[in-house]
Amino acid sequence: MGLAIGGIIANWLAVLIFYLNTSLNYDEASRTLLPFAIISVLVATIGLIIATNNKKIGGVLIIIGSIFFVPLGLIGVFGGRKIMSRENARSLDERRNF
């Protein structure tokens, strides 16, 4: 879970950089990318919140929200994948013991 949290924090910092670049310099590329970056990081953040209850759906949302920020977003992608892997291993252990 720590890797996913670190990845989402890094994504929020990237959004902050987009925002500052837009407000300090009238950069058209940053202005265009800023709404997509905000939506993407919000999806990842919602995925992190959902991951507390439903690990699979939360992990998928973290991965989807982090794809926009590649290569920086790979931290979040690996974190989301780790959350899903742990949930799959836990459910497999439950089935074996059942």
Backbone bond lengths (Angstrom), bond angles and torsions (degrees), N, CA, C in turn:
res aa  C-N    CA-C-N  psi(-1)  N-CA   C-N-CA  omega(-1)  CA-C   N-CA-C  phi
1 M - - - 1.448 - - 1.525 110.15 -
2 G 1.329 117.03 -31.88 1.456 121.03 -178.94 1.516 112.77 -63.73
3 L 1.336 116.55 -36.79 1.456 120.60 178.77 1.525 110.73 -65.56
4 A 1.321 116.78 -40.21 1.463 120.68 178.26 1.531 110.90 -66.29
5 I 1.320 116.66 -41.64 1.470 120.05 178.62 1.525 110.24 -63.49
6 G 1.330 116.71 -44.39 1.466 120.48 177.51 1.517 112.30 -61.24
7 G 1.329 116.61 -39.44 1.460 120.54 178.49 1.520 112.10 -65.66
8 I 1.318 116.76 -40.26 1.465 119.84 -179.66 1.529 110.29 -70.51
9 I 1.322 117.23 -36.18 1.469 119.61 175.65 1.530 109.59 -63.72
10 A 1.318 117.32 -41.92 1.466 120.57 177.63 1.526 110.74 -63.14
11 N 1.329 117.16 -37.82 1.469 120.38 177.93 1.525 110.95 -66.30
12 W 1.345 117.27 -39.75 1.468 120.12 177.01 1.527 110.54 -63.84
13 L 1.328 117.34 -36.83 1.467 119.86 176.34 1.526 111.41 -65.31
14 A 1.330 116.64 -36.30 1.469 119.98 175.86 1.528 110.63 -64.81
15 V 1.334 117.44 -39.30 1.461 120.64 176.41 1.522 109.99 -63.25
16 L 1.319 117.08 -40.82 1.459 120.68 177.51 1.527 110.71 -60.75
17 I 1.319 117.55 -41.09 1.462 121.32 178.11 1.525 110.56 -64.37
18 F 1.359 117.20 -42.89 1.465 120.15 175.69 1.527 110.40 -57.99
19 Y 1.324 115.90 -45.40 1.467 120.67 -178.02 1.524 111.40 -63.75
20 L 1.328 116.70 -46.72 1.463 119.65 -179.97 1.518 111.48 -65.14
21 N 1.312 116.91 -37.26 1.459 120.42 177.97 1.530 110.46 -65.32
22 T 1.318 116.06 -35.54 1.463 120.39 178.87 1.518 111.22 -70.91
23 S 1.330 117.08 -40.99 1.456 119.88 -175.54 1.522 112.54 -80.27
24 L 1.329 117.90 -33.37 1.464 119.98 -178.79 1.524 112.14 -83.13
25 N 1.289 117.25 -43.46 1.471 122.96 177.47 1.518 106.89 -116.35
26 Y 1.273 116.74 137.71 1.458 118.58 178.65 1.524 108.06 -80.10
27 D 1.321 114.85 73.86 1.457 121.96 -177.68 1.527 108.64 -93.49
28 E 1.306 116.02 115.36 1.465 120.91 -176.11 1.531 112.15 -66.83
29 A 1.323 117.26 -34.76 1.472 119.57 179.65 1.525 110.58 -64.78
30 S 1.321 117.19 -43.15 1.466 119.79 178.61 1.519 111.56 -66.95
31 R 1.319 116.37 -36.85 1.477 119.31 176.92 1.516 111.20 -63.11
32 T 1.297 116.97 -36.86 1.465 121.22 -179.62 1.530 110.71 -73.02
33 L 1.317 117.41 -39.47 1.456 121.19 -175.57 1.523 113.53 -81.47
34 L 1.317 117.97 -22.09 1.465 121.12 -175.19 1.530 113.66 -56.85
35 P 1.339 121.04 -48.05 1.484 118.77 179.22 1.528 112.87 -62.06
36 F 1.332 116.95 -38.34 1.462 119.85 178.68 1.525 111.22 -67.08
37 A 1.319 116.24 -38.73 1.460 120.57 178.78 1.526 110.46 -65.46
38 I 1.325 117.31 -42.06 1.465 120.38 180.00 1.527 110.68 -64.85
39 I 1.320 117.04 -45.23 1.471 120.47 179.10 1.522 110.19 -62.23
40 S 1.324 116.51 -42.61 1.462 120.60 -178.71 1.522 111.85 -63.27
41 V 1.331 117.10 -45.33 1.461 119.41 -178.79 1.530 110.85 -71.55
42 L 1.314 118.23 -29.03 1.463 120.23 174.93 1.524 111.02 -67.31
43 V 1.331 117.03 -38.79 1.467 120.38 176.49 1.528 110.02 -61.69
44 A 1.336 116.61 -43.27 1.466 120.21 178.95 1.529 111.08 -65.46
45 T 1.329 117.08 -39.01 1.467 120.61 179.62 1.527 110.87 -67.23
46 I 1.311 116.72 -41.78 1.470 120.48 176.14 1.525 109.79 -63.12
47 G 1.329 116.63 -38.13 1.466 120.24 176.17 1.513 112.32 -61.92
48 L 1.335 116.51 -37.15 1.463 119.98 177.84 1.525 110.75 -66.55
49 I 1.319 116.39 -39.54 1.470 120.19 177.85 1.524 110.44 -66.03
50 I 1.323 116.56 -42.69 1.464 120.85 -179.85 1.533 110.65 -68.23
51 A 1.339 117.10 -29.46 1.470 120.64 -177.86 1.517 112.70 -64.03
52 T 1.321 118.34 -15.98 1.462 118.97 176.97 1.524 111.05 -69.80
53 N 1.337 117.32 -29.05 1.465 121.16 179.53 1.522 112.71 -106.14
54 N 1.317 117.11 -47.20 1.455 121.61 -176.55 1.524 108.27 -122.09
55 K 1.308 116.80 99.13 1.460 122.09 -171.89 1.524 112.95 -65.93
56 K 1.324 117.94 -37.56 1.463 119.98 -176.43 1.525 111.63 -68.44
57 I 1.309 117.61 -49.91 1.467 120.61 -179.80 1.524 110.05 -66.08
58 G 1.327 117.41 -41.29 1.458 120.97 177.73 1.515 112.06 -61.46
59 G 1.329 116.95 -43.23 1.462 120.82 178.36 1.509 112.72 -62.52
60 V 1.326 116.62 -40.08 1.465 120.40 178.70 1.529 110.25 -65.52
61 L 1.320 117.48 -42.73 1.466 120.21 179.30 1.523 111.37 -65.63
62 I 1.317 117.89 -36.82 1.463 120.72 176.48 1.526 110.18 -62.77
63 I 1.316 116.41 -43.40 1.469 120.45 179.46 1.523 110.31 -64.68
64 I 1.330 117.56 -46.01 1.462 120.71 -179.61 1.529 111.00 -61.92
65 G 1.326 116.68 -42.80 1.455 120.02 -179.56 1.513 113.86 -70.72
66 S 1.318 117.78 -23.33 1.465 120.89 -177.50 1.518 113.12 -90.61
67 I 1.313 118.39 -14.50 1.462 121.26 -177.28 1.524 111.55 -61.86
68 F 1.320 118.16 -34.35 1.466 122.29 -178.83 1.525 111.31 -60.51
69 F 1.314 117.47 -29.56 1.459 121.62 -171.93 1.531 113.75 -98.40
70 V 1.325 118.03 18.46 1.467 120.56 179.67 1.520 108.01 -61.81
71 P 1.299 120.28 134.28 1.453 131.78 10.76 1.524 114.24 -86.18
72 L 1.332 117.81 -19.06 1.465 120.17 179.92 1.526 110.84 -61.04
73 G 1.302 117.21 -35.59 1.457 122.18 -177.81 1.511 114.71 -69.78
74 L 1.335 117.02 -9.96 1.467 118.78 178.60 1.522 111.76 -62.40
75 I 1.318 116.86 -26.16 1.470 119.66 175.89 1.528 108.90 -60.84
76 G 1.328 116.82 -47.23 1.459 121.28 178.82 1.517 112.49 -67.99
77 V 1.324 116.82 -36.93 1.471 120.38 178.39 1.522 109.84 -62.48
78 F 1.332 117.07 -46.17 1.464 119.96 179.32 1.526 111.14 -66.20
79 G 1.335 116.61 -36.63 1.463 119.89 177.60 1.518 111.72 -65.42
80 G 1.332 117.38 -43.74 1.465 120.81 177.39 1.516 111.90 -63.58
81 R 1.324 115.81 -39.54 1.467 119.61 178.49 1.532 111.00 -65.86
82 K 1.329 116.09 -37.59 1.464 120.20 178.90 1.526 110.79 -65.48
83 I 1.329 117.11 -40.11 1.463 120.96 177.43 1.524 110.10 -61.30
84 M 1.337 116.51 -44.77 1.463 120.20 -179.35 1.523 111.01 -67.04
85 S 1.327 118.02 -38.17 1.468 121.17 179.47 1.525 111.67 -64.24
86 R 1.321 116.18 -42.00 1.467 119.20 178.19 1.522 111.49 -64.33
87 E 1.330 116.39 -39.04 1.464 119.64 178.65 1.527 110.65 -67.14
88 N 1.330 116.98 -40.26 1.466 119.77 177.32 1.519 111.15 -63.60
89 A 1.326 117.64 -41.30 1.471 120.77 178.50 1.525 110.80 -65.79
90 R 1.329 117.18 -39.58 1.461 120.65 179.46 1.523 110.65 -65.43
91 S 1.343 117.28 -44.02 1.457 119.37 -179.59 1.532 111.28 -68.55
92 L 1.329 117.13 -31.98 1.453 120.60 176.66 1.528 111.10 -67.06
93 D 1.348 115.69 -40.60 1.463 119.14 176.56 1.511 111.88 -63.92
94 E 1.334 116.85 -38.07 1.470 120.21 177.74 1.524 111.02 -64.00
95 R 1.326 116.64 -39.12 1.464 119.86 179.88 1.524 110.85 -69.09
96 R 1.311 117.17 -35.32 1.471 120.20 179.26 1.521 110.47 -67.25
97 N 1.328 116.50 -38.37 1.460 120.69 -178.77 1.523 112.32 -80.73
98 F 1.305 117.38 -10.36 1.462 120.98 -177.52 1.458 108.86 -82.37
